[in-house]
Amino acid sequence: MCRQDESRLARFTATLGFALDDFQLRACRSLDEGRDVLVCAPTGSGKTVVGEFAATLALAGEGKCFYTTPIKALSNQKYSDLAARFGDDHVGLLTGDLSLHPHAPVVVMTTEVLRSMLHGDSPLLDGLTHVVMDEVHFLADRDRGAVWEESILTLPPAVRLVSLSATVSNAEEFGEWIGRVRGPTTVVVEEHRPVPLWQHVLAGGRLFDLFSPVTGTVDEQLVRYIAHRQLVEAAPAVPGRGHRRRRTATPGPAGADRPEVVARLEAETLLPAIWFRFSRSGCDAAVDECLRSSLRLTDAGDIDRIRAVVEKHTATVPPEDLDALGFAEWLDGLERGFAAHHAGMVPVFRHAVEELFGLGLVRVVFATETLAVGVNMPARTVVLERLVKPTADGPERLTPGEYTQLTGRAGRRGIDTEGHAVVLWTPEVQPATVAGLASTRTYPLTSSLRVGYNTAVNLVGRLGAPAARDLLRRSFAQFQAEMSVAALTAAVRTNTVTLHALDTELAAAEGFAEYVALRDRLVAARGAATSDAVTALARAVRSHPVHRRGDRDRLLALADRRRTLGADTDGMRGRIATVTGRLTDTFDGVLALLDERGHVLLDPHGGDAHVTDDGRRLARIYCTNDLLVAECLRSGAWAGLDHAELAAVASSVLGESRSRVPARSGSATAAVDEALRATGRMWAELAGAEQRLALPVSPEPDPVAVVAIHRLARGDGLAAAMRAVDSDISPGDLLRRYLRTLDLVDQTGLCARAALPVPGACAPETPTAELR
């Protein structure tokens, strides 16, 4: 590194107020040398410093830096951090529904915004020198991971990429792929946590260490206690002493109620704590349980501060909406120091909880696992009530990676000297199981790239079909597919050399191929029981010159070996083609359907493809049912609707429903009903085509929230909207669906997002000075 670069890094370090760790220095120096960087390190280790250095380099070189995050809330937090560091005039924010200083030299955005800019060749890309992808391990996310992979593949080569990830077990593999598609890449892996994490199991009101500080193995006291408890659980009832209490399907935590557990954590000075429960209703139920108890974690002097924060966040929400949201009970919990946190809450409530937790005024948060990869809310302690979580496919055990992600929230750098993870014992929990999760600190990063309709038209529009196929062949998905059949590929190479040698030797034996063909015909004739043919062919075989060769048997053995080896090799080639050709095969199927529907025009001779005007509109639509939306627009199925009706119908194609219960109050308007019927017919038509072409079938339209969305869109308010849906759709779910609907309506071009009202409970996430 030249002296100028060293002084630039030294000047950056001097502004931090702390010395950089070795892994941070290695990453920053590599970035300064013009290399891409992948940093894999535990939560709270300080890897975002490398992203801030990228912004510093961009500013120093009069370039631009884009800083991407997975979710809007994180983008808002990072905007606040960077604006405080570099100044409001130098930092912008783009989250889809919010645009602040988009021409600033440092712009924070969601990764979806970056992907859209790359697809659309946005003029904001001019002068871009650095891109930071925070939480790049989201690339493995089944629903959204393709966004990260597409962005990496389409990012201009001259732009330096900083990828920040949780610790993954295949960091070198991921870094090798980035190096292949983008150029020299430095992989920096840091396993050390700056704040040590202690593992515990809470059982029978006792807090046990999971590991012995002497041996490093599972603590013997814990093992003996659990063994004793399991014997008691399994013991039959004693006559005259009643029946042993039946074990419930969902046993309570550690044999105690939750308020008692919280009180125990407070007594052990283990607060503030994040208590993870894997359902929204479970989080709310835990808060209700605490409300029914005498638990209080705050002092009288905290109440005014709590109410001031709550007032700031809820000032725009009408009183009737607050009543519908259960404001009084929510505030009671806050004033006593506990709250829930999950995506089913309305944004204003969720943001208030986040701020109060950060201020230390809320001491316990009952949260779903989304908090582990979302908002920056580190705690002293993380509590895991269960090691099994519900999924769409049934209950699943936590993976080591998920356990690491959840417990990684424990221990606040600069505040705590140590963090604590507490697993609540239940009869199905074995200490060895917990130890296995806690000891395996990494998990693999796998591609989730899939070729959808929007992706296909954007790639074809920018690159053409042949180049789009080449890009897919360079994807991480393809890279991992090739790695998975590496042994087969090596075997094919070896077999090919052997086959060539066999062919050469057999070809040197004059007439041998003809002799083998006669023998094969003789075998076939015998199988068909044609005696005249058998006699003639047997005579021809015996009279053939090769039949009298002294090395005939050796040649026949070589021929048998060649036949067997050739069949095996062809089978391996087929398996390799099946694995490695999936992406391009799907791409070709997608193009075929887009050609049938008039969104692209395929060259009948197998050459390039041309995107039509309808296809260009599809290229601007980003949702699960992008082709269905485009077809409804093309066919006029949504024509003639007013703005509120359009929003109502559009809400049915988002593909994210948590409920299949129909709306209580029937239809919104006759026009909405007709548009929904037309949308359903279009979906059925497209689903049939997808099945015919062996493509994944897009989600069926779901009208569960249509009436509620219509009421929100015409300005009736949240309370009125909630009366139109079944109770298992939470206000937070409804508002999130409404905000996503506004995005989709804006993409259609039929209505601007700004033409539709935003309820006060949505609280547009505008960063404020209070957040910085």
N, C-alpha and C positions, 0 to 999 in steps of 0.2 A: 504494500500500500504506500502511495506517495505521501510526502509530508503534508501536502494540502489536505488530502483525505483524512489523515490522522488528526489534524487540527480540527477538521470539521466534526469528526466523531467526538473529539475531546470537548469541543464547544457544546455539542449536544448533551454529552454526559454531564457537563458542568451545570446545565439548566435543570437537571433532574433532582438534585439534592440527595442523591444516593449513588453508590457505586454499582455499576452493571455487573451482573453475574457472568461467569465465563461463557455460558451458552448464549447470552444476549450479545456479548462482544463478538463471538464467532459469527453469529447471524448478521449483525450490523456490518462487520468488516466485509463479509461476502457480498452483501448488498451494495456496499460502497465500491466493490470491485466490478460491479456490473453483472452480477450473477442473480438468477432467481433464487429464492430462499424458501425452504419448507421448515417450519419450526414446530416440533411436537413436544409439548410440555404439559404438566399437570395444571389443573384449574388453579388460578391464583399465583402462578409462578412468575408472572410478569412478562409473558411473551408479547403482549400488546405494545411493549416498548419498541419492539422491532418495527411494528407498523407505524408508530409515531416517528421513528427515524426515517422511514420511507417518505412520510409527509415532509419532514425537514429537508431531505434531499431534493424533493420536487420543488419546494419553495426556493431553495438555494440556486437551483438551476433554471428558475423561472418557468417551470413546467407545471403539471397538474398531477394530483394524487387522488384517486378514488378509493375510499375506504368502505368496504362492503360488509354487511352483517346479515344474519339469517332472518331477523324479524324487525319490525318497525320500532318496537320498544328499545331494542339494543341500538338501533341506528340513532334514536333520540338521545340515548345516554352517551354514545360515542361522540355525537355532535357536540353535546355539552362539554365533554372532556376536551375535545380538540379546540373548540371555540375559546375555552378558558385558557388553553395553552398558546394558541396562535392568533387569537383575536377574532371577534365576530365577523369582521370584514373579509377575513381570509378563509372562512369555513362556510360551506353550504350544506344543504340537506335535501335529499330527494327520496321520498318513500311511497310514491304513487299517489297519495292523497295530500301530500304536503311538499311544497317547493320553496326553499329559502336559499337565496344567493346561488342559483345553479351554476353561474359562471365563475364562482370563486375558485381559487387554485387548489383547495382541498374540499372535496365534496363527499359527504357520508351518504350512503344509500343502501337499500336492500339489494341482495344479489340479483333478484328478479329485475330490478331497474337496470342494472348493468347489462344483463342479458338482452333486455329489450333495446338498449342503446346500441349494443354490438350488432344485433340483427338489423336495426334500422339505420346503421351508419350515422348516428347522431352527430351533429356538428360539435356537441360538447366533448367529443372524443379528441378534437384537435388539441394538440399540445400535451396529451396525456403521456406521462413518463413512468408512473408507478401505480400499481393496483394492489391493495391489501385485501385479502379474503380472510376475514376473521371466522372462526369456527368452520374451517373448510371440511372438517369431517362430516358436515351435513351432506356432503356428496353421496354418502351412503343412505341418506333418507329415502325411503321407498317412494314417497309422494313428490318430494321437491328436489331430490339430489341431482337430477338431470340438469338443473339450472347451473350448478357449479361446474359440472363437466363441460357443458356447452360453452360456458364463459371462458374457461381455460383454453379450450380448443380454438375459439374464435378471437381471442385477445391478440392484438397486433404483436408480432415478435419483438419489436423494439421496446415494448413496455416491460418494465421489470415487475415481476410478480412476487409478492410476499404472501405465503400461505401459512396461516396460524391454525394449529390443530391441537385437540386433546391428544394425549399419548395413545398411539395406535401401534399394533404389533408389526405391521408391514410398512413402516415409514419408508424404509429403503426402497421397497417395491414402488410405492406411490411416487417417491422422489425420482426414481429411475424413469417412470413414465413421463413425469413433467419434463425431465431432461430430454427425453426423446422428442416430445412434441414442441418444446419451447427453447431448448438449448441448455447451456451449463447451469446446473442447479445444485445448491448446497443443502444437504439435509442435516439439520441440527436436532438431536434428540436429547431431552433432559428428563431424567427419571426422578430427580430429587425434588421433594416438596419443600418450599421454604418454611412452611409451618408444619411441623410434625403432626401426623394424624394417629390418634390412639383409638383402637377398636374395642368396643365393649358389647356385652350382652346383658340386658336387664331382665332378670328372672326372679319371680317371687319377691319383688321389692328390693332385691339386692343387685348392685351394679358390679358385674364381674368383668375383669379384663379378659379379652378374647385370647390373647397370647401371653404366655409366661415371659416376664422380663429377663428371666435367667436362661431358659432353654430356647425361647423363640417359637415353641410349639404351642398347641392349644392348652390353655391353662387347666391344670388337673382339678382344681377346685370347681371350675365350671363343669368339667366333664362329669365329676362325681355328683354334683347337684342335679344336672339334667338327667343322669341315669336314675337317680332316686325319684325324681318327679315322674319320669316315664313309668317306673314300676308302680307308683301310686295310681297313675292314670289307668294302667292296665289291670290293676287288682280288682277281683270280683267283689261284689257287695257282701258284707258280713251279716249273717242272719241276726236279726234283732237290732241292727244299727241302721236300717233303712237302705235305700238304693244309692249307689254312687251316682253323682250328678253326671248326666249324659253330656258327652263332649259335643259342642255345637259345631256347625259347619264352618263358622268363622269365629274362632275363639278370640276372646278379648286379649289385649296386650298384657303379657307378663303377669297374668293373674290379678291385675289391678285396673281400676278405671283410669281414663285418660287424665282427668284433673289430678289424680294422685300421682301419676307418672310425671306430669309437669311440675308438681310441687317437689317431687324428688329431684328432678333436674335442677330446679332453682336452689334447693338445699345443697346440691353438689357444685354450685356455681357454674352450671353448664348452659345457662341462657346467655344470649338469645339462641333460639333453636328453630330449625326448619323441620317440621314433622311431615314426612312424605306419606301420603295415602294415595292409592292409585285409582280413585274415582272422585269426581266432583261432589257427588252426593255424600261420599264418605267424609270429605273435608268439611262440608256444611254440617254434617251430623256431629262431627267432633267438636265444632264450635258450639252447637246446641247443647251438647253434653257439658261443656265447660260453663255455658251460661246458666245451666240448671244447678251448678255447684256453687260453692262459696269462693272459688278461685279468683284471686285478684293479684296481678303482677305489677301494678302501677301505684304511684303515690298520689296524694291529693294535688300536689303541685304539678303533676303531669297533665291534668284534665284540660286546663286552658290551652296548653300547647297542642294537644290532640285535637281539640275542637277547632282551633285556628287552621290546622292543616286540612281537616275535613271540610270546613267552610270554603277554603280556597278551591278545593277540587269539585265541590258539588254546587257551587253558587249558581251555575247555569241550568241546573236541573229543576223543573217545575215541582212544586210540593206534591202534586198528585202522583207524579212519576216516582218520587222518593218513597211515598207510601207503598206503591206497588212493588218496590224493590226491597221492602223490609228494612228501611233506613234505621228505624229506632233500635231494632235488635242488633244490626250491624254496628251502630255507634256504641251501643252498650258493650259489645265485645272489645271494640277498640279501646274504650276508656278503662277496661279491665286488663288490657295488655295482650289480647289474642285475636286472631282473625284467620279467615280462609284466604287462599290465593289460587285461582284457577281461571281458565279461559272462559268458563261459564259466567263469570262476574262481569258486570258492565265496566268499561274502561275507567270511569271516574273512581269507582270503588277500588279497583285493582291498583291504580296509581297511588291512591291515598295510602293503601296498605304498604306499598313499596317504600314510599317516603317515610312513613312512620316507623317501619322496621329499620330503615337506614339510620334514623335518628335515635334508635334505641327505645322508642316509646311503645312499640309493639314488640313483645318479648318472645312470642311463639306464633308461628305461622303454619297452619295445616295446608299443605300444598300438594298438587299433582306433580308428576315428574317433569312436566313441561318447564317448571321453574328451574330445573337443573341445567337446561340448555338455553335459558332465556335471560331474564332480567338479572342484573348484577346485584344479588342479595346474599352475600356471604354471611355465615353465622358462625358462632362458636361451636355449635353442635348440630349434627344432622341425626334425626331419628327415623329409622325404617321400621314400620309396623309389621310389614309382611315382606317376604322374599319372592312372592308370586304376584303377578299383575294380570288383570283381565285384558284380553285383546279380542279383536273381531273373530279370531279363530279359536277362542277359548283361553283358559288360564295358561300363562307361560311363566316359567321361572326367570328371575333376573339373570342376565348374563354378567360375567365379570366386568365387561365394559360399562354396562348400565349401573352396576353397583359403584364402580369407580366414579362415574359421572355424577351420581347422586351424592355420594359421600365427599366428593371433591369440594362441595360448598362449605365444608366445615373448616374453620380456621381462617381468620381474617388477617392478611398480611399487614403488618404495621400496627395491629390492634391486639391480636392474640399471640401468645407464645406457643400455643398448641391448639389443635382442633380435635374434636371427638365425634366418632360415629357410634351410635347406639342402636343395636338391633333388639327389638322386643321379642322375648322368647315366647313361642307357642308350641304345642306338642309336636307339630310336624317339622320343627326347626332342629337340625342337628348342628352342634358346634363345628364339626368338620366341614359342613356345607358353607357356613359363614366364613370359616377360615379359607376355604378354597376361593370364594368370591373376593375376599379381602387381599389374598396373596397374589392373585392374577391381576396385575395392574394395567394390562393392555388388552386391546381388542382389535380385530382386523378391520381395515377399511376396504369396502367392496363397492363396485360401481352399481348405480341404480339407473343408468342411462337407458331410456327407451325412446323410440322414434315416434313422435306424435305428428299430427297433421300440421299444427302451427310450426313445429320445428322443421318439418320437411319443406314447406313452402318457403320458409325463411332461408334455409340452406340452399335450395334450388335457386331462389331469387338472387342470392348473393354470389353463389359459386358455380351454379349449374349442376346438373345431376351427376356427371362423372366425378367432378371434384368433391361433391357432397359425399359420395360413396367413399372416396379416398379419406375424407375427414373422419368418417365413421370408423374406418379401418385403423385410424390413429387414436381412437378413443381409449380411455382407461378400461372400459368394458371389453373392448377387443383385446387390449393388452393382457388383461387378466384371463380372458378366454384362451388366448394363445399360451399363457403360462400354465394353464390347467391341463393342456394337452402337450406340454413340452416333451414329456417322456415318449408319447406316441410319435411326435414329430421326429425326435431323435431316432426312434426305432424305424420309422419309414426311411429316413436317410440311410441308415445302416443296411436295411433290407434292399434298398434300391441299388446300392453298390454290389451286394451279393447277387441280386437278380441279373445285373448286367454281366457279371462274371459267368454265371450259369448260362445265360443266353449266348455268350461268346463261345464257350466250350461246346455247347450243343450245336451251334451253327457250324462249327468246324467239322462235325461228323456228317459227311455228304449223304443226303437222302434221309437223314434221321427224322426230320419233321414230317416227311411223307409217310415214313414207316409208322410213326406214332399216330398219324391220322387214320391209317388203315386199321391199327389195333383198336382205336376208339370206335370206328364204325363196326368192327367185329363184335365188340362188347354190346353196342346198341342193338345189333341184329339179333344176338343171342337173347337179349332182354325182350325183344319183340317176337321171338319164337318163329322167325322166318327161315326155315331150314335151307332153302335154296341159296339165299343170300349168305347165310352162315358158311355154307360149304365153299362158295366162291371166294369170300373174304378170307377164310382160313387158308385157302390155297395161295391167295395173293400175299398174305403175311409171311407164309413159310418160304415163298420163292423170292421175297425181297432181299436185296444184298445185305441190308443191315441185320437181317435175321441171322446171318451166318458170321457176323463180326464177333471176335473174341471178347470185346468189351461191351457187348450189347447190354448185359444186365447192369453194368455200372452206369451206362448212359440212361437206361430206363429209370434207375434209382435217382439219377440227377434230374430227370424230367419230372418224376413224381415230387421231388423236393421243390423244384421250380414252380410246379402247379400249386402246391400247398402254400409255399411262401408268398406267391403272387396273390392268392386269395386272401391270406391274412393281411397283406399290405394294403390291398384294395379296401378291406374292411376298416383298417385303421384310417385310411384316407377319408373314408366316408364319415367316420366318427369325428375326425378333425373338422371336416367341412360342416358337419351339423352344428358343432359348437361354435366355430369361428365365423360362420356365415349367417348367424341369427340376425344380427343388426342389419346387414345389408339386405337380407331376404325380407325383413319387416319393412325396411325403407322402400323396397320395390313394390311390396304389397300396398303400402300407404300411397305411393305415387299412382298405382293402378286405380285405386278408389278415387283419388283426387282427379285423375284424368276422366273417369266415368262421370264425376259430378261437375266437371268443367272448371275446376280451380287451377289445374295445370293442363298443358297440352303436351303429350308425350310424342316424341319422334317415333313413327311406326317402325323405323329400321333400327331401333335400339340405341339411339344416340342421346341427345340432350332433351331437356324439358323446358317449357316456357310457362311462366306464371301469368295467369290471366288477371283481369281486374277483380273478379271474385276472389281469386287466390290472394291478391294483395290485401283485400279486406280481411281474409282469414289470417294473414300474417300479423295483423294488429290485435287479434283476439287471443287472450291468454286465460284459459280456464280448462277444466277437465273435459268439458263437452264443446271444445272449440269448433269442430266441424259441424256439430248440430246447430250451434248459434249461427255460423256462417250460412248454413243451408236455410235456416228459418228467415234470415235476412234476404237471401237471394230469392227465395220463393214467395216472399211477401206475407209469410205466416204471422209476422209481428207488425205488419203495416196497419196504420190507422189507430194505433193505441196512443192514449195520452201518456204523459211522463210517468205518472203513478202506475198506470196499467202496465207499461213497458217494464218498469222495475219489478212489479209483481210477477210477471211471466218469466223474466230473466232469472229471478231467484230460484226457479225450479230446476235450472240446469247447472247449478254450481257443483253438484256431485259431492256434497260434504255432509249430508244429513246425519244426525245422530238419532233420529226417530223416524219411524214409518207410520206414525199415528196421524191421520188426516186432520185438517183444521176443523175446529168446532163449528164455526159459523158459516160453513158452506162457501159459496162463491163470492168473489169480489164484485165483478160486473159481468154482464153477458159477453162483452168483448174479450175480457180476460179468459172466460170459460172457453170461448171458441179458439182463442190463440193457444191455450193449453192443449186442446184436442188436436189442433194442427201440429203442435210441437211433438205430441205423443206419436202421431202418425209418421212424422218425419224421422223420429228416433227409431221406430220399428223398421222403417225402410233402410236406414243406415245400418242398424244392427244386423239385418239380413245380409247386407253386402259385406259387412265385417266378418261374419261367420263364413261366408262363401270364400273370402280371401284369406282365411285363417289368421285374422287380426283380432286383437283384444276387443271385446265389445264394450262400448262406452256406457257409462252409468245411465240408467233409465231416469227420465225427469221425475222429480219429487216435488209435489205441490204442497208439502206439509206446512210451509210458512207463507204461502202466497197471499192469503187474506191479511195476515199481520204486516207483511212487507208493504202491501198496498196502503194500509192505514198509515204506516210510517211515512211512506212516500208522498201521501197527500197532506201530511202535517198534523195527523190526529194525536200524535204523542205516543210515548212508550206504554203508558198505562192502558190506553185503548187498544194498542196493538197486542199487548199480552193477553187481553181478554179473548183474542181471536185464535189463540193456539193452545194446544194441550199443555198441561202443566210441566211435562218433562222436557220442554224446550225452555231453557233458562233465558233470562233477559240478556245475559252476555252472549249466548249463542245467537239469539235473534239479532242483536246489534252487529255482531261480527258478520253474520250473513248479509245484513243490510249494507254494511260498508263494502263488502265484496261485490254485492249487487251493483252499488254505485260505480265501482271500478269497471264492471262488465258493461253496464249501460253506456258509460263514457267511451268504451272501446268500440261499441257498435256504430258510433257516429250518429245515431238517431236522437240522442239527447246528451247534453253536457252534464257532467256530474254536479256542477254548481247549481243546476236548475232544480235539484231535489234537496229537501231540508235534511239537516243532520241533527238528531235529537241531542239535547244537552248532555245526556248520560254517556254519549259517545266521546265527549271531550276531545276534540281534535288534538292530536298529540303534538302540540306546538312546544318546543323546548323553551323554557323560561330561565330567567336568572336564578330562580330558586333551585333549579336542578343542577346548577353548576357550582 
